[in-house]
């Protein structure tokens, strides 16, 4: 039961795991957040004294009850994450996803174990569907398509082939969302410089 320690919970991101409607009561969901252990146990305190080192606050990703439901995906405009491409992203072949958006729109649908793997610094291979061309969607998968954590606690979706095939350049805008039904990323090129030049 996490309630007695609620005052020590610091919410660094809003994230929930979506469950089947049949399995979850209305307005009840689980939110992923970090539990910070500010106070050492007696054994940890003694160990710090012996080593003459300060106690280091530890954190653990956990799930707690949340009264708010997950954000709804609008099928007419599902692009919850919109990114304007920068030179860094073009060079890296990766889409930068802010910390809050990662927790709010992606990790809430993942299992706690999978989310822990990601936040602990490991790469997690994913699948990406490019639906820029509606009648010919393209799937990207394999060891070169993965989500990973950056040193500033933001995240990045690496997929060099996606960049190359769409000829993504600085100033282009893309849409992205995690589809909990298929457990895939959905991607769409919303605007690019070439379109602007063609229509201007």
N, C-alpha and C positions, 0 to 999 in steps of 0.2 A: 504494500500500500504506500503510495507516494505522498499522500496528503500531509502527514506530519512534517515532511521536509519541503513542503511547497514553497516556503519562504526562501529556500536556497536554490530554487530553480530559476535559471536565467534563460529567457527565450531569445535565442539568437536567430531563429528562423521559424516561420510558421509552416508546419508541414504535417500532413495527415496521411494515413493509409486508407485508401478507399476500399471498402468491403462491399460484398453483395448486399443489395437492398434487403434481401430476405434474411440476412444474418445480422443486420445492424438496426437498432431502434432509431426512429427519426431523431434528428438533431444530436446524435451521439456518434462521435468519431474519435480517432486516435491521432494525436499530434506528436510529431517527433521534435524533441528539444534536447538541450544539453543539461545534464545534472552536474553541477559543480560541487565538489567536495572540498569545502573551505577549511574544515577542521580535521586534523589528523587523529587517527585512533591512538590509543596508548602505545601500541607497538610501533607505529610509524613515528610517534613523537620521540620514543626512546632511541629508535634507529637514527633519527636526525641528530640527536644529542651525541650519540657515539661517533658519528661521522663528522660532527660539527658543520652540518649543512642545513640551510633553511628548508622548511617544508614547502613542497611545490604543489599548488592546487591542481587537482586532477579533474578531468571531465569525462563524462560517459554519455553517449547518445541513448536516449530512452524514449518510450512512448507514454503519453499521459492522455487522459480523457479531455476532449475538447467539446464545448457546447455548440461550436459553429460547424456547419457542414462543409465539405470540400467545395471549392469554387466550381460552378457549373461550366461545362464546355459548350459554348454556343456553336452548334454545327454549321451555322451560316458564316460565322467568323470565329473559328476556334483558336486563332493564333494568340495564345496567352503570353508568349514571349516574343517580343519583336526586337530585332537587333540591327543596328546600322553598322555595316562592315567598316572596320578600321584597317590601317596598314598592318598593324600587328597581327590581326586575324588572317589577313591575306598571306603574310609571310609564314605564319604558323600552320595554316590550313586547319584552323580550329575556331569554333564559335564560342565567345566568352559569355558565360551565363552568370549573372550576379548571384551572390549567396542567398538573398531572400527569395528570389524567383526559383532557384534550384529547390529550396525547401518547400515553397508554396505550391509549385506546379509540377514537380517531378518526384521528389523523395516521399511525399505524402502517399504516393501510390505504390511505393516499393515496400518490400518486407523490411523489418528492422535489421535483420542480419545482412541483407544486401546493402542497405544504407550505411551500416557500420563499416563495411568493407570500403566504401567510397570515401567516407569522411575520415577514415584512418589513413588515407593516402594511397590506396591501391587503385589501379585502373579497372574500370568495369566495362567490358565489351557490351555494346548495345546494337540495335538495328535501327536504321533510319530509312523511312520511306519519303522519297522526293515526289511530291504531287504537284510540282509546278506545272507540268503538262498533265491535265486531268485524265486524258485518254491513254496516257502511257506512263504511269508511275514507275519509278525506278527504286529498287531496294539496294541499300548499302549495308554490308555486314562483314564480320571477320575481325581479325586481330588489330586491324588498322582503324577500326571504328570504335571509339571508346569515350567514356566520360571520365574525367579525372579532376582532382582538386589542385588548385593553384596555391602558391605560398601565401597569398593574401586572403585565403578562405573563400574566394570565388571559385567557379568551376568552368571547365572547358569541354566542349564536345569536338573531338578530333575526327576529321573525315576529309583528308586531302583530295580524294577522288571527287567528292561532292563539290568542292571548290573548283576543281579543274573542269568538270563537266558543265557547271553552270557559269564558268568564267567570272566568278565573283570578284568584284573589285571594290575599292574604297568608295563609300557612299551608297552602295547597294543596300537595300533593306530586305530582310528575310523574316519569315514567321516560323515559329516552332512551338510544338506542344507535345507532351507525353500522353499517348493514348492508352488509358488503363485497360481498354478492352482487348487490345492486341499486344500490350507491353512493348510498344515501339515508339520511337520519336517520329513525328510527322513534320515535314519540312516543306516550305514553299518560298520561292523567290517572289517577293511582293513588288519590288521596284528595283530597276537598275539604271545605270547611267546611259546605257545603249538605248533603252526604251525612251528615255528623256530626249536624247539626241535625235532619234528617229521621228518623234512626234513634235519636236519644237520647230 
